[in-house]
């Protein structure tokens, strides 16, 4: 038996990069920072790839700093570098399920850049 399952909770490192294909398919790519148990450790960074309806949700609602929960699977993208001809790889988590975990107030503060001091996440909550 083999299992390839990844579950992460963290914050979006940047706004999603969204591509629309002629077929109607949508893909969103972004990074996610996940804090370690110790506050002294640097966060772990993950590349996320989201397809279909979940990608459209990411495009519409996810912004840099958004708190997210994801379930997906690990894959290794491989390609040949056009300039050097070298084989390259990049670890990616292909997201099957995306959960927006931030509160409505968090979303409003990040979307409109406003609100009082209490509306913003603390520096400890944002790993970047």
C-alpha positions in Angstrom: 0.0 0.0 0.0 1.2 3.5 -0.8 -0.1 6.8 0.5 0.7 10.3 -0.8 -1.2 12.7 1.3 -0.2 16.2 2.5 -2.1 18.3 4.9 -0.9 21.8 5.7 -2.1 25.0 7.5 -0.2 28.2 6.8 -0.3 31.6 5.1 -0.1 32.5 1.5 3.3 33.9 0.6 2.0 35.8 -2.4 -1.1 36.4 -4.4 -2.0 33.4 -6.6 -0.6 33.4 -10.1 -3.7 32.3 -12.2 -3.8 31.0 -15.8 -6.9 30.3 -17.9 -6.7 27.9 -20.7 -8.8 27.8 -23.9 -10.4 24.6 -22.7 -11.9 26.5 -19.7 -9.5 24.9 -17.2 -8.0 27.2 -14.5 -4.8 26.7 -12.6 -3.5 28.8 -9.7 0.1 28.6 -8.3 1.2 30.2 -5.1 3.5 29.6 -2.1 2.6 28.8 1.4 4.6 29.4 4.6 4.0 26.9 7.4 5.4 27.7 10.9 7.3 25.1 12.8 6.4 24.2 16.4 9.2 26.4 17.8 8.9 30.1 17.2 12.7 30.3 16.8 12.7 28.2 13.6 12.2 29.6 10.2 8.9 28.6 8.4 8.8 25.9 5.8 7.8 27.1 2.3 5.7 25.0 -0.1 4.8 25.5 -3.8 1.1 24.9 -4.3 -0.7 24.0 -7.6 -4.5 24.2 -7.6 -6.7 23.2 -10.5 -10.4 23.8 -11.5 -13.0 25.3 -9.2 -10.6 25.4 -6.3 -8.2 27.4 -8.4 -11.0 29.9 -9.1 -11.7 30.2 -5.4 -8.0 30.9 -4.8 -8.0 33.5 -7.6 -11.1 35.3 -6.1 -10.3 35.1 -2.4 -6.7 34.3 -1.6 -4.3 37.2 -1.0 -0.8 37.4 0.4 -1.0 36.6 4.1 -4.4 34.7 3.9 -4.6 31.8 6.3 -5.2 28.6 4.4 -5.7 24.9 5.0 -5.0 22.5 2.2 -5.1 18.8 1.6 -3.3 17.4 -1.5 -0.5 15.2 -2.7 3.2 15.7 -3.3 4.7 15.6 -6.8 8.0 16.5 -8.3 7.9 18.7 -11.4 10.7 17.9 -13.8 11.9 19.9 -16.8 15.1 20.7 -18.8 16.5 24.2 -18.4 16.4 25.8 -21.8 19.6 27.9 -21.1 21.8 25.2 -19.6 20.2 22.0 -20.8 20.3 20.7 -17.2 17.6 18.6 -15.7 15.6 20.6 -13.1 13.1 19.5 -10.4 10.8 21.4 -8.1 8.7 19.9 -5.3 5.0 20.8 -5.6 1.9 20.1 -3.5 -1.1 19.5 -5.8 -4.0 20.8 -3.9 -7.2 18.7 -3.9 -9.0 20.7 -1.2 -8.6 24.3 -0.2 -10.0 25.8 2.9 -10.0 29.5 3.6 -9.4 29.7 7.4 -9.1 33.4 8.1 -12.1 35.3 9.5 -14.2 37.6 7.4 -12.6 40.5 9.3 -9.1 39.3 8.3 -10.2 39.2 4.7 -11.7 42.7 4.8 -8.5 44.0 6.4 -6.3 42.4 3.7 -8.5 43.3 0.8 -9.1 46.9 1.7 -5.9 47.5 3.6 -7.8 49.1 6.4 -9.3 48.7 9.8 -7.9 49.3 13.2 -4.8 47.9 14.7 -6.9 45.0 16.2 -7.9 43.8 12.7 -4.4 43.0 11.6 -2.7 39.7 12.4 0.3 40.0 14.8 3.9 39.6 13.5 4.0 36.2 15.2 1.1 35.0 13.0 2.7 36.0 9.7 5.9 34.1 9.0 7.3 36.5 6.4 
